[in-house]
Amino acid sequence: QRDFIIYHLLGVLTKPDRIESGNERQWTDYVLGQKETLTNGWFCVKQPDLAGLREGVTRRLASFQEEKYFKMEPWDSVPRRQLGTPNLVKSLEHILSEKIKKRFVYCYLHIDPE
């Protein structure tokens, strides 16, 4: 049961800017898959905080801030493909399209020809 669940999971760490100073490394270890390995991997995203949302931060500015944030330590040691909302979206698109393809083939093979 656990293996089935792990096979389908994708880990996402949110709000990395809320991690207490000095504890960041334990969380980068998750994103690097060193604490818990997931078939679909781990990602980390940073969205605007409540103050930013109230100020009306645009998607473009939020994306710029997120990219800038992940260039700092300790996140600069994590592969770029695992950081940021655009990379998460790209990975989810791939995972979901592969699952749909597999399911479509299954359905096609089991259609009653009558």
Residue frames as a rotation matrix with the C-alpha (Angstrom) as fourth column:
GLN 1
0.566 0.825 0.000 0.00
0.825 -0.566 0.000 0.00
0.000 0.000 -1.000 0.00
ARG 2
0.490 -0.452 -0.746 2.75
0.140 -0.803 0.579 2.45
-0.861 -0.388 -0.330 0.96
ASP 3
-0.592 -0.755 0.281 4.72
0.373 0.052 0.926 1.71
-0.714 0.653 0.251 -2.23
PHE 4
-0.111 0.649 0.752 1.60
0.987 -0.019 0.162 2.41
0.119 0.760 -0.639 -4.31
ILE 5
0.829 0.429 -0.359 1.13
0.504 -0.852 0.145 5.77
-0.244 -0.301 -0.922 -2.59
ILE 6
0.124 -0.877 -0.465 4.83
0.075 -0.459 0.886 6.71
-0.989 -0.144 0.009 -2.86
TYR 7
-0.489 -0.301 0.819 4.76
0.771 0.291 0.567 5.82
-0.409 0.908 0.090 -6.58
HIS 8
0.166 0.701 0.694 2.06
0.909 -0.382 0.168 8.43
0.382 0.603 -0.700 -7.20
LEU 9
0.679 0.145 -0.719 3.33
0.578 -0.709 0.403 11.20
-0.452 -0.690 -0.566 -4.93
LEU 10
0.019 -0.680 0.733 5.11
0.625 -0.563 -0.540 14.37
0.780 0.469 0.415 -5.83
GLY 11
0.122 -0.030 -0.992 6.41
0.961 -0.246 0.125 16.37
-0.248 -0.969 -0.001 -2.89
VAL 12
0.120 -0.060 0.991 6.05
0.459 -0.881 -0.109 20.15
0.880 0.468 -0.078 -2.78
LEU 13
-0.264 -0.269 -0.926 7.64
0.936 -0.305 -0.178 22.30
-0.235 -0.914 0.332 -0.11
THR 14
0.321 0.436 0.841 5.91
0.579 -0.793 0.190 25.66
0.750 0.425 -0.507 0.10
LYS 15
0.911 0.107 0.399 6.78
-0.152 -0.810 0.566 28.82
0.384 -0.576 -0.722 1.99
PRO 16
0.358 -0.845 -0.398 10.53
0.792 0.500 -0.349 28.14
0.494 -0.191 0.848 2.27
ASP 17
-0.308 -0.454 0.836 10.99
0.018 -0.881 -0.472 31.72
0.951 -0.131 0.280 3.45
ARG 18
0.531 0.586 0.612 9.12
-0.633 -0.206 0.747 30.76
0.564 -0.783 0.262 6.67
ILE 19
0.596 -0.402 -0.695 11.74
0.519 0.853 -0.049 28.18
0.613 -0.331 0.717 7.68
GLU 20
0.952 -0.277 -0.132 13.60
-0.026 -0.501 0.865 29.20
-0.305 -0.820 -0.484 10.85
SER 21
0.518 -0.839 -0.166 17.14
-0.732 -0.334 -0.594 30.36
0.443 0.429 -0.787 10.19
GLY 22
-0.407 -0.778 0.479 19.53
-0.898 0.438 -0.053 27.46
-0.169 -0.452 -0.876 10.61
ASN 23
-0.131 0.451 0.883 16.95
-0.181 0.864 -0.469 24.79
-0.975 -0.221 -0.031 9.75
GLU 24
0.351 0.326 -0.878 17.01
-0.861 -0.257 -0.439 25.24
-0.369 0.910 0.190 5.98
ARG 25
-0.567 -0.715 -0.409 19.38
-0.820 0.534 0.203 22.32
0.073 0.451 -0.890 5.31
GLN 26
-0.707 0.348 0.615 16.95
-0.007 0.867 -0.498 19.72
-0.707 -0.357 -0.611 6.65
TRP 27
0.381 0.917 -0.115 14.38
-0.094 -0.086 -0.992 20.95
-0.920 0.389 0.053 4.12
THR 28
0.191 -0.380 -0.905 16.78
-0.975 -0.180 -0.130 21.11
-0.114 0.907 -0.405 1.19
ASP 29
-0.824 -0.478 0.304 17.57
-0.472 0.876 0.100 17.47
-0.314 -0.061 -0.948 2.02
TYR 30
-0.066 0.878 0.474 13.90
0.156 0.478 -0.864 16.65
-0.986 0.017 -0.168 1.42
VAL 31
0.666 0.347 -0.661 13.86
-0.507 -0.440 -0.742 18.46
-0.548 0.828 -0.117 -1.91
LEU 32
-0.187 -0.836 -0.516 17.07
-0.982 0.169 0.083 16.65
0.017 0.523 -0.852 -2.88
GLY 33
0.578 0.524 -0.625 15.35
-0.528 0.824 0.203 13.33
0.622 0.213 0.754 -2.05
GLN 34
-0.465 -0.859 -0.215 17.82
-0.302 0.382 -0.874 12.52
0.832 -0.342 -0.437 0.72
LYS 35
-0.742 0.266 0.615 15.20
-0.625 0.056 -0.779 12.24
-0.241 -0.962 0.125 3.49
GLU 36
0.013 0.805 0.593 12.30
0.014 0.593 -0.805 10.72
-1.000 0.018 -0.003 1.56
THR 37
-0.926 -0.356 -0.127 12.56
-0.142 0.017 0.990 9.48
-0.351 0.934 -0.066 -2.01
LEU 38
0.162 0.986 0.030 9.48
-0.143 0.053 -0.988 9.95
-0.976 0.156 0.150 -4.16
THR 39
-0.051 -0.148 0.988 9.13
0.823 0.555 0.125 8.53
-0.566 0.819 0.093 -7.67
ASN 40
0.523 0.352 0.777 7.97
0.777 -0.573 -0.263 11.88
0.352 0.740 -0.572 -9.02
GLY 41
-0.414 -0.884 0.218 10.48
0.674 -0.458 -0.579 13.84
0.612 -0.093 0.785 -6.96
TRP 42
0.134 0.315 -0.940 10.32
0.879 -0.476 -0.035 16.92
-0.459 -0.821 -0.341 -4.81
PHE 43
-0.090 -0.112 0.990 9.84
0.642 -0.766 -0.029 20.59
0.761 0.633 0.141 -5.64
CYS 44
-0.306 0.029 -0.952 10.02
0.814 -0.511 -0.278 23.82
-0.494 -0.859 0.133 -3.74
VAL 45
-0.097 0.356 0.929 7.96
0.710 -0.630 0.315 26.90
0.698 0.690 -0.192 -4.61
LYS 46
-0.669 -0.094 -0.737 7.75
0.625 -0.608 -0.489 30.34
-0.402 -0.788 0.466 -3.06
GLN 47
0.025 0.775 0.631 4.59
0.836 -0.362 0.412 32.34
0.548 0.517 -0.657 -3.46
PRO 48
-0.406 -0.147 0.902 3.96
-0.144 -0.964 -0.222 35.92
0.902 -0.221 0.371 -2.31
ASP 49
-0.846 0.124 -0.518 3.27
0.532 0.243 -0.811 36.34
0.025 -0.962 -0.272 1.40
LEU 50
0.078 0.976 -0.204 0.03
0.977 -0.116 -0.178 37.83
-0.198 -0.185 -0.963 2.71
ALA 51
0.088 -0.114 -0.990 1.43
0.164 -0.978 0.127 41.36
-0.983 -0.173 -0.067 2.62
GLY 52
-0.871 -0.468 -0.150 2.44
-0.096 -0.137 0.986 40.88
-0.482 0.873 0.074 -1.01
LEU 53
-0.578 0.741 0.343 -1.01
0.805 0.446 0.392 39.61
0.137 0.502 -0.854 -1.91
ARG 54
0.295 0.696 -0.655 -2.63
0.774 -0.576 -0.264 42.59
-0.560 -0.429 -0.709 -0.20
GLU 55
-0.163 -0.469 -0.868 -0.34
-0.152 -0.857 0.492 44.91
-0.975 0.213 0.068 -2.16
GLY 56
0.791 0.595 -0.142 -1.44
-0.252 0.106 -0.962 43.21
-0.557 0.797 0.234 -5.37
VAL 57
-0.302 -0.953 0.023 1.85
-0.468 0.170 0.868 41.60
-0.831 0.251 -0.497 -6.38
THR 58
0.435 0.424 -0.794 1.59
-0.897 0.125 -0.424 40.67
-0.081 0.897 0.435 -10.06
ARG 59
0.942 -0.078 0.325 2.31
0.095 0.995 -0.038 37.17
-0.320 0.066 0.945 -11.31
ARG 60
0.644 -0.735 0.213 5.33
0.233 -0.077 -0.969 38.54
0.729 0.674 0.121 -13.17
LEU 61
0.143 -0.582 0.801 6.77
-0.774 -0.570 -0.276 40.17
0.616 -0.581 -0.532 -10.05
ALA 62
0.642 0.150 0.752 6.05
-0.662 0.604 0.444 37.07
-0.387 -0.783 0.487 -7.95
SER 63
0.946 -0.303 0.112 7.88
0.316 0.798 -0.512 34.94
0.066 0.520 0.851 -10.51
PHE 64
0.349 -0.841 0.413 10.86
-0.120 -0.478 -0.870 37.32
0.929 0.254 -0.268 -10.47
GLN 65
0.217 -0.217 0.952 10.96
-0.950 -0.272 0.155 37.27
0.225 -0.937 -0.266 -6.65
GLU 66
0.875 0.150 0.459 10.73
-0.279 0.933 0.227 33.49
-0.395 -0.327 0.859 -6.57
GLU 67
0.783 -0.619 0.061 13.57
0.377 0.394 -0.838 33.11
0.495 0.679 0.542 -9.07
LYS 68
0.161 -0.716 0.679 15.73
-0.467 -0.662 -0.586 35.59
0.869 -0.223 -0.441 -7.13
TYR 69
0.516 0.122 0.848 15.01
-0.853 0.160 0.496 33.82
-0.075 -0.980 0.187 -3.82
PHE 70
0.949 -0.068 0.309 16.17
0.055 0.997 0.052 30.45
-0.311 -0.032 0.950 -5.13
LYS 71
0.557 -0.819 0.137 19.52
0.116 -0.086 -0.989 31.90
0.822 0.567 0.047 -6.19
MET 72
0.161 -0.445 0.881 20.40
-0.881 -0.467 -0.075 32.38
0.445 -0.764 -0.467 -2.50
GLU 73
-0.797 -0.473 -0.376 21.84
-0.206 0.797 -0.567 29.85
0.568 -0.374 -0.733 -0.06
PRO 74
-0.398 -0.642 0.655 20.96
-0.351 0.766 0.538 27.11
-0.848 -0.016 -0.530 0.64
TRP 75
0.551 0.789 0.272 18.64
-0.036 0.349 -0.937 26.82
-0.834 0.506 0.221 -2.37
ASP 76
0.458 -0.452 -0.765 21.44
-0.882 -0.338 -0.329 27.47
-0.110 0.826 -0.554 -4.84
SER 77
-0.648 -0.700 0.299 22.64
-0.676 0.710 0.196 23.90
-0.350 -0.075 -0.934 -4.08
VAL 78
-0.070 0.730 0.679 19.35
0.122 0.682 -0.721 22.38
-0.990 0.032 -0.136 -5.30
PRO 79
-0.761 -0.206 0.615 18.99
0.601 0.135 0.788 21.59
-0.245 0.969 0.021 -9.03
ARG 80
-0.866 0.378 -0.327 17.05
-0.431 -0.896 0.105 24.38
-0.253 0.232 0.939 -10.80
ARG 81
-0.638 0.631 -0.441 14.58
-0.226 0.395 0.891 21.86
0.736 0.668 -0.109 -12.25
GLN 82
-0.324 0.493 -0.807 13.24
0.812 0.583 0.031 21.26
0.486 -0.645 -0.589 -8.72
LEU 83
-0.580 0.034 -0.814 12.72
0.579 -0.686 -0.441 24.90
-0.573 -0.727 0.378 -7.81
GLY 84
-0.845 0.246 -0.475 10.03
-0.375 -0.906 0.197 27.37
-0.382 0.345 0.857 -8.75
THR 85
0.011 0.988 0.156 6.43
-0.303 0.152 -0.941 27.28
-0.953 -0.037 0.301 -9.85
PRO 86
0.350 0.150 -0.925 7.16
-0.931 -0.050 -0.361 27.04
-0.100 0.987 0.123 -13.61
ASN 87
-0.632 -0.648 -0.426 9.25
-0.671 0.732 -0.117 23.89
0.388 0.212 -0.897 -13.08
LEU 88
-0.729 0.475 0.493 6.57
-0.153 0.588 -0.794 22.35
-0.667 -0.654 -0.356 -10.86
VAL 89
0.289 0.891 -0.349 3.91
-0.575 -0.129 -0.808 23.06
-0.765 0.434 0.476 -13.48
LYS 90
0.033 -0.373 -0.927 6.08
-0.971 0.207 -0.118 21.59
0.236 0.904 -0.356 -16.24
SER 91
-0.911 -0.411 0.037 6.65
-0.401 0.863 -0.306 18.42
0.094 -0.294 -0.951 -14.23
LEU 92
-0.420 0.839 0.345 2.96
-0.166 0.303 -0.938 18.06
-0.892 -0.452 0.012 -13.37
GLU 93
0.329 0.503 -0.800 2.05
-0.866 -0.177 -0.467 18.49
-0.377 0.846 0.377 -17.04
HIS 94
-0.383 -0.580 -0.719 4.42
-0.803 0.594 -0.050 15.67
0.456 0.558 -0.693 -17.96
ILE 95
-0.949 0.014 0.315 3.29
-0.197 0.755 -0.626 13.34
-0.247 -0.656 -0.713 -15.16
LEU 96
-0.136 0.988 0.071 -0.40
-0.314 0.025 -0.949 13.88
-0.939 -0.152 0.307 -15.89
SER 97
0.269 0.226 -0.936 -0.03
-0.958 -0.039 -0.285 13.49
-0.101 0.973 0.206 -19.65
GLU 98
-0.704 -0.563 -0.432 1.83
-0.586 0.805 -0.093 10.19
0.400 0.188 -0.897 -19.14
LYS 99
-0.807 0.461 0.368 -0.89
-0.057 0.560 -0.827 8.92
-0.587 -0.689 -0.425 -16.80
ILE 100
0.180 0.895 -0.408 -3.60
-0.610 -0.224 -0.760 9.93
-0.772 0.386 0.506 -19.28
LYS 101
-0.102 -0.302 -0.948 -1.76
-0.961 0.277 0.015 8.17
0.258 0.912 -0.318 -22.13
LYS 102
-0.952 -0.302 -0.042 -1.48
-0.275 0.911 -0.308 4.96
0.131 -0.282 -0.950 -20.12
ARG 103
-0.512 0.832 0.213 -5.13
-0.055 0.216 -0.975 5.09
-0.857 -0.511 -0.064 -19.10
PHE 104
0.163 0.549 -0.820 -6.26
-0.869 -0.314 -0.383 5.87
-0.468 0.775 0.426 -22.64
VAL 105
-0.511 -0.423 -0.748 -4.44
-0.737 0.664 0.128 2.80
0.443 0.617 -0.651 -23.97
TYR 106
-0.962 0.191 0.196 -6.03
0.011 0.744 -0.668 0.67
-0.273 -0.641 -0.718 -21.24
CYS 107
-0.139 0.975 -0.173 -9.51
-0.313 -0.209 -0.927 1.98
-0.940 -0.075 0.334 -22.09
TYR 108
0.028 0.091 -0.995 -8.95
-0.994 -0.099 -0.037 1.50
-0.102 0.991 0.087 -25.82
LEU 109
-0.775 -0.431 -0.463 -7.89
-0.493 0.870 0.015 -2.13
0.396 0.240 -0.886 -25.33
HIS 110
-0.905 0.425 0.016 -10.93
0.283 0.630 -0.723 -2.88
-0.317 -0.650 -0.690 -23.20
ILE 111
-0.412 0.794 -0.448 -13.66
-0.798 -0.551 -0.245 -1.33
-0.441 0.256 0.860 -25.35
ASP 112
-0.195 0.467 0.862 -16.29
0.237 0.876 -0.421 -3.86
-0.952 0.122 -0.281 -26.34
PRO 113
-0.943 -0.291 -0.159 -16.27
-0.069 -0.296 0.953 -3.93
-0.324 0.910 0.259 -30.17
GLU 114
-0.535 0.804 0.258 -19.98
0.832 0.450 0.324 -4.76
0.144 0.389 -0.910 -30.34
